């Protein structure tokens, strides 16, 4: 009789060990996927910072030519500052729904005012011919492409994390251990996704 009890205890111990092992693997898998999308966001953050750093130089170059367009220049500065603040908030907690929504809204606004700046600048031949302005616009365009590529990597990492977090039976571990859903970094419409025209 004692040997039957010990056999049951051994089987129960093996089952408990297997369940605990699976829980540990599921937990570690979710941690790895979460770290991947956070790392992917850091690449977006680097490119956004580069973009935000280019904009003051762009404004300074345009300022001498656009004396009558002060409101446009101020709008760009305000939108850049809002986007920079939203970017810092999102970098502190990548994937957080409110942070990502704030960043998407700020980026959409910045793209809009930059588009207006470039449209206004088209009317100033001397500004169009300025080599510094042309170089800044080329750098901005390259940076926009890198942001788009980094955003694609981030969004794919978020999709993988969310899929794993929602899939049975991993969702049992995810819910119990506090793995919240992550938010994609998407702009609202196809028009808003377009990089502002920067050709002179």
HELIX and SHEET records of a PDB file:
HELIX    1   1 UNK A    2  UNK A   63  1                                  62    
HELIX    2   2 UNK A   70  UNK A   92  1                                  23    
HELIX    3   3 UNK A   97  UNK A  121  1                                  25    
HELIX    4   4 UNK A  125  UNK A  129  1                                   5    
HELIX    5   5 UNK A  131  UNK A  166  1                                  36    
HELIX    6   6 UNK A  170  UNK A  176  1                                   7    
HELIX    7   7 UNK A  190  UNK A  193  1                                   4    
END                                                                             
